Amino acid sequence: MLVSEDKPGIGGELLFGQKMKPKYSAFPKGIGSDAPSWVAFDKQVLSFDAYLEDEVPDKSQENYRIRRYKIYFYLEDDTIQVNEPELKNSGMPQGTFIRRHRISLPPPDEDQFYTVHHFNINIDIIFYGRTFKIYDCDTFTKNFLRKMGVKLNPPGQCPEDPYMKLRRETLDCMDPLRPYESFDTLKQFLEYDRKVLRFFCLWDDSASLFGDRRELILHYFLSDDTIEVKEVIPHNSGRDAMSLFLQRRKLPKYGPPGVYQPGQITDRTVLNVYSGLGENRVKGYLLDKYKLGKVDQEFYKDDDLFIGATINVWGRKVLLCDCDEFTKTYYKTKYGIENFTSILCKAPPPPKIERKFPPYTGFGSEEDSLRSCIGLRPTPHQKNFRKFVEKDSYGNISNILRFFAKLFTHKCADVDRLFVISYFLSDDTISIFEPIESNSGITGGKFLKRTRVKKPGQEVFKSELSEYIKAEELYIGAKVNVNGYLFLLLNADKYTLNFMEAHSDKFPMSSIELILQKLKEEESKSRELKQVLRAADSRLTKMVDYNTFRDIIMSLTVGKLTDHEVITLARHYQVPEDTKPDVNVLIAQAHEQLKKNAFENFERLNAICVYQDREKKTVLPSKYIRRLCKSSRLPLTDDLLASILSRFEDSKEQIDYESLFCTLNWRMNPVPELEAPSYLKETSNHDFLLKNKTLLLPNEEALREGPSRTGLFHKRIHSPNNFFALIGVV
């Protein structure tokens, strides 16, 4: 194109064959949106239906061919795309006919492109030399063109392809000669695959000989309308465990229908077979179009199954009693069924036969003898391993209850014999030990090895297992019969009392709440108790010893409280012990350690302290004395050294070093060795746990706070209203 082609001639007149391009768009300036076209017309496409007459040379069946197309005009950038819908067995490549781009107008206007104004209905449009006839468009395109001011032509019709019409008529008049027909079951399979209806059924066969009620489970497969039945075989029923009661298949309504000949039940009937050119070659089959002689069978469908219905399973009347939740939802959604009241299908349980075991023979333990009666192959008795692990001794926790006891007998030689009874919580066994006492004439040691002890009064040869002594039956004051020996429990160690009080739900004798509840019943004796306690505390110390307290409580309750309950009450209100050890005990322990290490360098320590004591007051700060002892490697533990220094400190945290080192000098000031308390002397006392302990009477404030206060009895009580107010119960 020359440069001067767009310029007009002389005087501004157009030359011959010259056309001027518009300088402005078709829309007047100031009308419409200011947004660009790719924003205003985003995702807006005009769709036109068109066809093309394509000439077919050298073919007698057809002279031309009608090809259908879809023309898409994109408003955002004026691009055009032409697609040809795919036609089955057309033999031509179809799909995208012209890819999306701007198409120029036919000559002589090839320098311009198609716009929306070039499109209408019932017009011919040329793309690259091919003439497309637009005969219709969609609704959006019609509305858009009307808004643009385009007058739409009436829609036309697309002519039918003569060859495709002839081909369709030929196919319609042809009957299939091959021995198969299309049975479309794929849709049902894809929609209902793995969806199964489940019904719980009952087959009552009790009317027949040796028959009974049998529970069944029916599965209906929605994918192919088949039914499967399984039998629920109870335990020890005597029947063989079969996998299926009815194999998965279609279930006829009126079965058993009888025996049919082979080929009688079929979907197709072959009338004849004709051959082709070869001798041993079959060319086709002739089917029975009218299906004469076909056997029609009715099968159960999903609408035939519901709760309460009786179906025929090959001659057996099966009652549908219940179904699962998926089945209920399916029938409620598809058929609108709301009533799913189930029917009781299980027979009433037979009377339970009591199983009786033969009596114990005396060989082995009772548990092992019983295991031989349960099965043909005896298995060992299973012990409570969990209890053994939880209650076994570990660390400082022994899980052993120890009681101090004596024989309850009239024999003079056995009256003074003392025993220690140990109860092992891990396996409920008991062992008895008799302390060895010199010149007693009785051989001490193990009195009873660790074993379980039966309760007295039980028959030896019986069918039931024997009962053994439990931990709940042991308490202070109880009488325990161990293989004919009657023991009276006198006391228990501290661990036993703490354990029983911590588990007061199992040991009622150690429950402070139950004890106080018993004392509430003695409200009438509150004034008498007040006078007796005042008389017992003659020195006004606000404390009484345990023996006096026990005698007063036992005399007023008249046997309603046991010795164990009195001890529990006394332990609850006992005077708090002084946790600080005695000075003499600390010095004795220090001398023992100094002797073992042969430490005698006390004069040097004293000389260092004299040198540091500038004021000559024989006192130095406690921190300096501690640092001096550690630097001099004084063989004392940190706790023992700190306890000794705290006893020698004054109010100003200073220590008299001369007195301290003089006391620690085991050569100059020896201290008698500590003597361990004799076991027999301690245990021979009836109250060896509460010996030398006193009880403090709580004041009036302690009474208001209740029994949880650790305070003890107060003697001066203003206007006591009842008896149990004296022991801290409001």
C-alpha positions in Angstrom: 0.0 0.0 0.0 1.3 3.4 -1.0 1.8 6.2 1.5 -0.5 8.5 -0.3 -3.5 6.1 -0.7 -5.3 7.5 2.3 -4.9 11.1 1.1 -7.8 12.6 -1.0 -7.3 14.3 -4.3 -7.3 18.0 -5.2 -9.9 19.9 -3.2 -10.4 17.1 -0.7 -12.4 14.9 -3.2 -11.9 11.2 -3.2 -10.2 9.6 -6.1 -11.7 6.8 -8.2 -12.1 3.7 -6.0 -10.8 5.4 -2.9 -12.6 5.0 0.5 -11.9 7.0 3.6 -11.7 5.2 7.0 -13.7 6.8 9.7 -11.6 8.8 12.2 -13.9 8.1 15.1 -15.8 5.0 16.4 -19.4 4.3 15.5 -20.5 5.5 18.9 -20.7 9.3 19.6 -18.3 10.6 22.1 -19.6 10.9 25.6 -22.1 8.0 25.2 -21.6 4.7 27.1 -19.2 3.6 29.8 -15.7 4.9 30.2 -14.3 1.4 30.9 -12.3 -0.3 28.2 -13.9 -2.9 26.0 -11.9 -5.8 27.5 -13.4 -4.8 30.9 -17.0 -3.9 29.8 -17.5 -6.9 27.6 -15.5 -9.5 29.6 -16.8 -13.1 29.1 -19.5 -11.9 26.7 -19.7 -13.9 23.5 -22.2 -13.8 20.6 -23.2 -17.2 19.3 -24.5 -17.8 15.7 -25.7 -21.0 14.0 -24.5 -21.3 10.4 -24.1 -23.9 7.7 -21.9 -24.4 4.7 -22.7 -26.2 1.4 -19.6 -28.2 0.6 -19.4 -29.6 -2.9 -18.6 -33.3 -3.3 -17.2 -34.2 -6.7 -16.7 -37.7 -8.1 -19.3 -39.4 -5.9 -22.6 -40.7 -7.1 -24.4 -40.9 -3.7 -24.2 -37.1 -3.1 -23.3 -34.0 -5.0 -23.0 -31.6 -2.0 -22.8 -31.9 1.7 -24.4 -29.7 4.4 -21.9 -28.9 7.3 -23.1 -27.2 10.4 -21.0 -24.7 12.3 -21.0 -22.5 15.4 -19.6 -18.9 15.0 -18.5 -17.2 18.2 -17.9 -13.5 18.2 -15.9 -12.2 21.3 -17.0 -8.7 22.2 -14.0 -7.8 24.2 -11.5 -7.8 21.3 -13.7 -8.5 18.1 -12.1 -11.9 17.6 -14.0 -14.7 15.9 -13.9 -18.5 16.3 -15.6 -21.1 14.1 -16.3 -24.6 15.5 -17.9 -27.6 13.7 -19.8 -30.0 16.0 -18.6 -33.6 15.8 -20.8 -36.0 13.8 -20.6 -39.7 14.4 -19.0 -41.7 11.5 -18.7 -38.6 9.3 -15.2 -39.5 8.1 -14.0 -35.8 8.3 -11.9 -34.0 10.8 -14.2 -31.9 13.0 -13.8 -29.6 15.9 -12.2 -26.1 15.6 -12.5 -25.0 12.0 -11.1 -21.5 12.4 -9.1 -20.6 15.5 -9.9 -17.5 17.5 -8.5 -14.3 16.0 -9.6 -11.1 14.2 -10.7 -11.9 10.6 -10.4 -9.3 7.9 -13.2 -8.4 5.5 -13.2 -9.9 2.0 -11.5 -7.8 -0.8 -11.5 -5.0 -1.6 -11.9 -4.2 2.2 -9.2 -6.6 3.4 -7.6 -3.8 5.4 -10.6 -3.8 7.8 -11.9 -6.4 10.2 -15.2 -7.8 11.1 -17.1 -6.0 13.8 -20.4 -6.6 15.6 -22.3 -4.6 12.9 -21.5 -7.1 10.2 -23.5 -9.9 11.8 -27.2 -10.6 11.5 -29.6 -13.5 10.9 -30.3 -14.9 7.4 -27.2 -13.3 5.9 -24.1 -14.7 4.2 -20.7 -14.0 5.7 -17.4 -14.9 4.0 -14.4 -16.1 6.0 -11.3 -16.7 3.9 -13.3 -17.4 0.7 -15.9 -19.7 2.3 -19.4 -18.5 2.5 -21.2 -19.3 5.8 -25.0 -18.9 5.9 -26.2 -17.7 9.3 -29.7 -18.9 10.0 -30.1 -18.4 13.8 -28.5 -17.3 17.0 -29.1 -17.7 20.8 -31.2 -15.5 23.0 -28.3 -13.4 24.5 -27.1 -12.6 20.9 -30.6 -11.5 19.9 -31.0 -9.2 22.9 -27.6 -7.7 22.5 -28.1 -6.9 18.8 -31.5 -5.3 19.5 -29.9 -3.1 22.2 -27.3 -2.1 19.6 -30.1 -0.9 17.3 -29.7 -3.8 14.8 -32.9 -4.9 13.1 -32.9 -8.6 13.2 -34.0 -10.7 10.2 -36.4 -13.6 10.8 -34.6 -16.8 11.6 -34.2 -19.4 8.9 -33.9 -23.2 8.7 -30.8 -25.3 8.1 -31.4 -27.7 5.1 -31.0 -31.3 5.8 -28.0 -33.2 4.3 -29.5 -35.6 1.7 -26.9 -38.2 2.2 -27.3 -38.3 6.0 -31.1 -38.5 5.5 -30.7 -41.5 3.2 -28.3 -43.1 5.6 -30.6 -42.7 8.5 -33.6 -44.2 6.6 -31.4 -47.2 5.7 -30.5 -47.8 9.3 -34.1 -47.5 10.5 -35.4 -50.1 8.1 -32.6 -52.6 9.0 -33.4 -55.2 11.7 -30.5 -56.6 13.7 -29.6 -60.1 12.8 -26.9 -60.7 15.4 -27.9 -62.7 18.5 -27.7 -59.9 21.1 -29.8 -56.9 22.1 -28.7 -53.9 24.1 -29.8 -54.1 27.7 -28.7 -50.9 29.4 -28.0 -51.7 33.1 -25.0 -49.4 33.4 -27.0 -46.5 34.7 -28.5 -48.5 37.5 -25.1 -49.9 38.4 -23.4 -46.6 38.5 -26.1 -45.0 40.6 -26.6 -47.8 43.2 -23.3 -49.6 43.3 -22.3 -50.6 46.8 -25.8 -49.6 48.1 -27.4 -52.6 49.8 -30.7 -52.8 51.8 -30.5 -55.0 54.9 -33.5 -56.6 56.6 -33.5 -58.8 59.7 -35.8 -61.7 59.1 -37.3 -64.7 60.8 -38.1 -68.2 59.4 -40.4 -70.0 61.7 -39.9 -73.7 61.0 -41.1 -74.9 64.4 -44.1 -76.7 62.8 -41.9 -79.3 61.1 -40.1 -82.2 62.8 -37.0 -81.0 64.7 -37.6 -77.5 63.4 -37.2 -74.2 65.3 -37.1 -70.5 64.8 -34.1 -69.4 62.7 -32.9 -65.8 62.3 -31.8 -64.6 58.9 -30.3 -61.4 57.3 -31.5 -60.5 53.8 -29.4 -58.3 51.6 -31.0 -56.6 48.6 -28.5 -55.2 46.1 -29.8 -52.1 44.4 -27.3 -52.2 41.6 -28.8 -55.4 39.9 -31.9 -56.3 42.0 -30.4 -59.4 43.4 -31.0 -60.9 46.9 -28.7 -62.7 49.3 -29.7 -64.4 52.5 -27.4 -65.2 55.4 -28.3 -67.2 58.6 -27.4 -66.0 62.1 -26.2 -69.2 63.8 -26.2 -68.8 67.6 -23.5 -70.2 69.7 -23.6 -73.9 70.5 -26.7 -74.4 68.2 -25.4 -77.7 66.8 -25.6 -76.5 63.2 -22.7 -76.3 60.7 -21.6 -72.7 60.0 -22.6 -72.2 56.4 -21.4 -69.1 54.5 -24.8 -68.3 52.8 -28.4 -69.5 53.3 -29.2 -68.3 49.7 -26.6 -67.4 47.2 -26.8 -64.0 45.6 -29.3 -64.1 42.7 -32.7 -62.8 41.6 -35.4 -64.2 43.8 -38.7 -65.3 42.0 -41.9 -64.5 43.7 -43.6 -67.8 43.0 -40.8 -70.3 43.5 -39.9 -73.0 43.2 -41.3 -72.7 39.6 -40.2 -76.2 38.5 -37.5 -77.5 36.3 -37.0 -75.8 32.9 -35.3 -77.3 29.9 -31.9 -75.9 28.9 -32.3 -72.7 26.8 -36.0 -72.3 27.9 -35.2 -69.3 30.1 -33.3 -66.8 28.0 -33.6 -63.2 26.9 -33.4 -64.0 23.1 -34.8 -66.7 20.9 -32.8 -67.8 17.9 -35.0 -69.0 15.0 -32.4 -69.9 12.4 -28.7 -69.6 11.5 -27.6 -68.9 7.9 -24.1 -69.3 6.6 -22.0 -67.2 4.3 -19.8 -68.0 1.4 -17.6 -70.4 3.3 -18.7 -73.9 4.2 -17.9 -73.7 7.9 -18.6 -70.1 8.4 -21.7 -68.7 10.1 -22.7 -65.3 8.6 -25.7 -64.4 10.8 -28.5 -65.4 13.1 -32.3 -64.9 12.8 -33.9 -63.9 16.1 -37.5 -64.2 17.2 -38.7 -60.6 16.9 -42.0 -61.3 18.7 -40.5 -63.5 21.4 -43.1 -66.3 21.2 -42.9 -68.9 23.9 -40.9 -66.8 26.3 -41.2 -67.7 30.0 -42.1 -64.7 32.1 -40.9 -64.7 35.7 -41.7 -62.1 38.4 -38.8 -61.3 40.7 -38.8 -59.4 44.0 -38.1 -55.7 43.8 -37.4 -53.1 46.4 -41.0 -52.1 46.5 -42.0 -55.6 47.6 -39.9 -55.5 50.7 -41.1 -53.8 53.9 -41.3 -54.5 57.6 -44.0 -57.0 58.2 -44.0 -58.5 54.7 -43.7 -62.3 54.2 -41.7 -63.3 51.2 -41.2 -66.7 49.5 -37.6 -67.9 49.6 -37.9 -71.0 47.4 -40.8 -72.4 49.4 -39.8 -71.0 52.8 -42.0 -68.2 54.4 -39.6 -65.6 55.7 -41.0 -62.7 57.8 -39.2 -59.3 57.5 -38.9 -58.0 61.1 -36.6 -55.0 61.1 -34.1 -53.1 58.9 -31.0 -50.9 59.4 -30.8 -47.1 59.2 -29.7 -46.9 55.6 -32.7 -48.9 54.5 -35.1 -46.7 56.5 -33.6 -43.6 54.9 -33.9 -45.1 51.4 -37.6 -46.0 51.8 -38.4 -42.7 53.5 -36.8 -40.8 50.6 -38.1 -42.8 47.7 -41.5 -44.1 48.8 -42.3 -41.7 51.7 -42.7 -44.5 54.3 -42.6 -43.2 57.8 -43.7 -46.2 59.9 -40.8 -48.6 60.7 -42.1 -50.4 63.8 -40.0 -53.5 64.3 -41.3 -56.9 65.0 -39.8 -59.1 67.7 -38.0 -61.8 65.9 -35.9 -63.4 68.7 -37.5 -66.2 70.6 -37.7 -65.8 74.4 -34.6 -67.1 76.1 -34.8 -70.6 77.5 -34.6 -71.0 81.2 -31.1 -70.8 82.4 -29.8 -74.1 83.7 -27.7 -73.8 86.8 -24.4 -75.3 86.3 -23.4 -77.6 89.2 -19.8 -78.6 89.9 -18.7 -81.7 91.8 -17.4 -81.2 95.3 -13.8 -80.5 96.1 -11.7 -83.7 96.2 -8.9 -82.5 98.5 -6.1 -82.8 96.0 -4.4 -79.5 95.0 -6.1 -76.2 95.6 -9.8 -75.5 95.1 -9.2 -73.3 92.1 -7.1 -75.9 90.3 -9.6 -78.6 91.0 -12.4 -76.4 89.7 -10.5 -75.6 86.5 -10.5 -79.4 85.7 -14.3 -79.4 85.7 -14.7 -76.5 83.3 -13.0 -77.9 80.2 -11.5 -81.1 78.8 -8.1 -79.5 78.9 -7.5 -78.0 82.3 -5.9 -74.6 82.3 -4.2 -72.9 85.3 -6.1 -70.5 87.5 -5.7 -66.9 86.3 -4.6 -64.7 89.2 -5.4 -61.0 89.4 -2.2 -59.8 87.9 -3.4 -56.1 87.8 -4.0 -56.2 91.6 -0.6 -57.8 92.1 1.2 -55.0 90.2 -0.8 -52.2 91.8 -0.4 -53.5 95.4 3.1 -54.9 95.2 5.7 -53.3 97.4 7.9 -50.6 95.9 10.1 -48.0 97.5 8.9 -46.9 100.9 5.4 -48.2 100.1 5.1 -51.8 101.4 1.4 -52.4 100.9 1.5 -54.7 103.9 -0.8 -54.2 106.9 1.0 -55.2 110.2 -0.9 -55.9 113.4 0.3 -56.7 116.9 -1.7 -59.5 118.4 -1.8 -62.1 121.1 -3.4 -65.5 121.5 -6.9 -65.5 122.9 -6.8 -68.7 125.0 -7.2 -70.0 128.5 -3.9 -71.8 128.5 -1.5 -70.2 130.9 1.5 -71.0 128.8 0.1 -69.2 125.7 -1.5 -66.1 127.3 1.7 -64.0 127.2 2.7 -65.0 123.7 2.8 -62.0 121.3 2.7 -62.1 117.5 3.0 -59.9 114.4 0.4 -60.6 111.8 1.2 -59.3 108.3 -1.5 -59.0 105.6 -0.2 -58.7 102.0 -2.6 -56.6 99.9 -1.1 -57.8 96.6 -2.5 -61.4 96.9 -4.6 -61.4 100.2 -2.2 -63.6 102.0 -1.3 -63.7 105.7 1.9 -64.5 107.5 2.4 -64.7 111.3 5.7 -64.1 113.1 6.4 -64.6 116.7 9.2 -62.5 118.2 12.0 -64.5 119.8 12.2 -63.9 123.5 15.0 -65.4 125.5 14.3 -67.7 128.4 10.7 -67.9 127.5 10.7 -71.6 126.8 9.0 -71.1 123.4 10.7 -71.3 120.1 9.9 -68.1 118.2 10.1 -67.3 114.6 7.8 -68.1 111.7 4.4 -69.2 113.1 2.5 -69.3 109.8 4.1 -69.1 106.4 2.6 -66.7 103.8 -0.7 -68.2 102.6 -4.4 -67.4 102.3 -6.4 -68.2 105.4 -10.0 -69.5 105.1 -12.8 -68.2 107.3 -13.8 -70.7 110.0 -17.0 -72.7 109.8 -16.8 -73.7 106.1 -17.3 -77.2 104.8 -14.1 -78.7 103.3 -15.5 -80.9 100.5 -18.0 -78.6 98.8 -18.7 -77.4 95.3 -18.3 -73.6 95.9 -15.0 -71.9 96.5 -14.1 -71.1 100.0 -14.1 -67.6 101.5 -10.9 -66.1 102.8 -10.1 -63.5 105.3 -10.1 -60.0 103.7 -8.3 -56.9 104.7 -11.6 -55.1 105.7 -12.1 -57.7 108.5 -8.9 -56.7 110.3 -8.9 -53.9 112.8 -7.6 -53.2 116.3 -9.8 -55.1 118.8 -10.9 -57.7 116.3 -10.7 -61.5 116.9 -9.2 -63.4 114.0 -9.5 -67.2 113.7 -6.4 -68.5 111.9 -6.6 -72.3 111.3 -8.2 -72.8 114.8 -6.0 -70.3 116.6 -7.9 -67.2 117.9 -5.9 -64.0 117.8 -6.8 -60.7 119.4 -5.4 -57.7 117.4 -3.9 -55.3 119.9 -2.4 -52.6 117.7 -1.1 -51.7 114.3 1.9 -49.9 112.9 1.8 -46.3 111.7 1.7 -47.3 108.0 -1.3 -49.5 108.6 -3.2 -46.8 110.4 -2.4 -44.3 107.7 -3.4 -46.7 104.9 -6.7 -47.5 106.6 -7.5 -43.9 107.2 -6.7 -43.0 103.6 -9.1 -45.7 102.4 -11.8 -45.1 104.9 -14.5 -46.2 102.4 -13.2 -49.8 102.7 -12.2 -49.6 106.4 -15.2 -48.1 108.3 -13.4 -48.4 111.6 -10.9 -45.7 110.3 -13.6 -43.3 109.1 -13.7 -40.2 111.3 -17.1 -39.2 109.9 -18.7 -42.5 111.0 -17.1 -42.3 114.4 -18.4 -38.8 115.0 -21.8 -39.9 113.8 -21.9 -42.5 116.5 -20.9 -39.9 119.1 -23.8 -37.7 118.1 -26.1 -40.4 119.5 -24.6 -39.7 123.0 -25.8 -36.1 123.2 -27.3 -36.7 126.7 -23.9 -37.4 128.2 -22.2 -34.2 127.1 -22.4 -32.5 130.5 -20.9 -35.6 132.2 -18.0 -35.7 129.7 -17.3 -32.1 130.4 -17.0 -32.7 134.1 -14.9 -35.8 133.7 -12.4 -34.0 131.4 -12.1 -31.1 133.8 -11.3 -33.5 136.6 -8.7 -35.3 134.5 -6.9 -32.0 133.6 -6.1 -31.0 137.2 -3.1 -28.9 136.1 -5.1 -26.9 133.5 -2.6 -27.9 130.7 -5.5 -28.3 128.2 -4.2 -31.8 127.5 -5.0 -35.3 128.6 -3.0 -38.5 127.9 -4.3 -41.2 125.7 -5.0 -43.8 128.4 -7.2 -41.3 130.3 -9.0 -40.2 127.1 -9.6 -43.9 126.1 -11.0 -44.8 129.5 -13.4 -41.8 129.5 -14.7 -42.5 125.9 -15.1 -46.2 126.5 -16.9 -45.7 129.8 -19.4 -43.2 128.3 -20.1 -44.9 125.0 -20.6 -48.3 126.8 -19.1 -50.5 124.0 -20.4 -48.6 121.0 -16.8 -47.7 119.9 -14.1 -50.2 119.3 -10.5 -49.8 120.2 -9.6 -49.0 116.6 -12.2 -46.2 116.4 -10.9 -44.7 119.7 -7.4 -44.7 118.2 -8.6 -43.1 115.0 -10.4 -40.4 117.0 -7.3 -39.8 119.2 -5.0 -39.7 116.1 -7.3 -37.1 114.5 -7.0 -34.8 117.6 -3.5 -35.6 118.9 -0.9 -33.0 119.8 1.3 -32.2 116.8 4.8 -33.7 117.3 7.8 -31.6 117.5 9.7 -32.1 114.3 13.0 -30.7 115.6 15.3 -33.4 117.0 16.8 -33.2 120.5 20.2 -31.5 120.9 21.6 -34.5 122.6 20.6 -36.7 119.7 22.3 -34.3 117.2 25.5 -34.2 119.3 25.5 -38.0 119.6 25.2 -38.3 115.8 27.9 -35.8 115.3 30.3 -37.6 117.7 29.6 -40.8 115.9 30.6 -39.4 112.5 33.7 -37.6 114.0 34.9 -40.8 115.6 34.5 -42.7 112.3 36.7 -40.2 110.5 39.1 -39.6 113.4 38.7 -35.9 113.4 40.4 -34.2 116.4 41.5 -30.8 115.0 39.3 -28.8 117.3 42.1 -26.7 118.9 43.1 -25.3 115.4 39.5 -24.4 114.7 39.2 -22.6 118.1 42.5 -20.7 117.4 41.3 -19.5 114.0 38.1 -18.2 115.6 40.1 -16.4 118.4 42.2 -14.8 115.7 39.1 -13.6 113.8 37.4 -12.4 117.0 38.8 -8.8 117.1 36.5 -7.7 119.9 37.2 -10.7 122.1 33.5 -11.5 122.7 33.9 -15.3 122.0 31.1 -15.0 119.3 31.3 -14.9 115.6 28.6 -14.8 112.8 26.9 -18.1 111.9 27.9 -17.7 108.2 31.6 -17.5 109.1 31.4 -20.6 111.4 29.7 -22.6 108.7 32.3 -21.5 106.1 35.1 -22.4 108.5 33.7 -25.9 109.1 33.3 -26.5 105.4 36.8 -25.2 104.6 38.3 -27.3 107.4 36.5 -30.4 106.0 34.6 -31.1 109.1 33.1 -34.7 108.4 29.5 -33.8 109.1 26.6 -33.8 106.6 25.1 -30.5 105.5 21.8 -31.1 107.2 23.4 -32.2 110.5 25.8 -29.3 110.5 22.9 -26.8 109.8 20.8 -28.3 112.6 23.6 -28.1 115.1 24.5 -24.5 114.2 20.9 -23.4 114.4 20.7 -24.7 118.0 23.8 -22.6 119.0 22.6 -19.4 117.3 21.4 -16.4 119.3 19.0 -13.7 118.3 21.7 -11.9 116.4 22.6 -15.0 114.4 25.9 -15.3 116.2 27.5 -18.5 117.7 29.7 -19.0 120.8 32.5 -20.8 119.1 34.2 -22.0 122.3 31.0 -23.7 123.5 30.3 -25.2 120.0 33.8 -26.7 119.5 33.9 -27.8 123.1 30.7 -29.7 122.7 31.8 -31.3 119.4 35.1 -32.4 121.0 34.3 -36.1 121.5 37.6 -36.7 123.3 37.1 -34.1 126.0 33.2 -34.3 126.3 32.0 -37.7 125.3 28.3 -38.3 125.0 26.7 -41.8 125.7 25.8 -43.6 122.5 22.2 -43.7 121.4 20.2 -46.8 122.3 17.6 -48.1 120.0 14.3 -48.8 121.7 13.6 -52.4 122.4 11.0 -54.0 120.1 9.5 -56.1 122.8 9.3 -53.2 125.3 7.6 -51.1 122.7 5.2 -53.7 121.4 4.3 -55.1 124.8 2.6 -51.9 125.7 -1.1 -51.9 124.6 -0.8 -48.4 123.1 2.8 -48.5 121.7 1.8 -46.1 118.8 0.3 -43.5 121.0 2.7 -43.9 123.9 3.9 -40.7 125.6 1.4 -38.7 123.4 -1.2 -36.4 124.8 -4.4 -34.9 123.5 -5.0 -31.2 123.6 -8.6 -30.0 124.1 -9.7 -27.6 121.3 -10.7 -24.1 122.1 -14.1 -22.6 121.2 -12.8 -21.4 117.7 -11.8 -25.0 116.9 -15.2 -26.2 117.7 -16.8 -23.9 115.2 -14.4 -25.0 112.4 -15.3 -28.7 112.7 -13.3 -32.0 112.8 -11.1 -31.0 109.9 -9.1 -28.8 112.2 -5.9 -30.4 113.6 -6.4 -28.7 116.9 -7.0 -30.8 120.0 -9.4 -30.8 123.0 -9.9 -27.5 124.8 -11.0 -27.8 128.4 -12.8 -24.5 128.7 -15.9 -24.7 126.6 -18.6 -22.1 127.0 -22.1 -23.6 127.2 -21.6 -27.0 125.4 -24.9 -27.9 123.9 -24.3 -31.6 123.1 -21.7 -34.3 123.5 -20.1 -34.3 120.1 -19.4 -30.5 120.3 -16.6 -31.5 122.6 -14.8 -33.4 119.8 -15.0 -30.6 117.2 -18.4 -31.2 115.6 -20.6 -28.2 115.3 
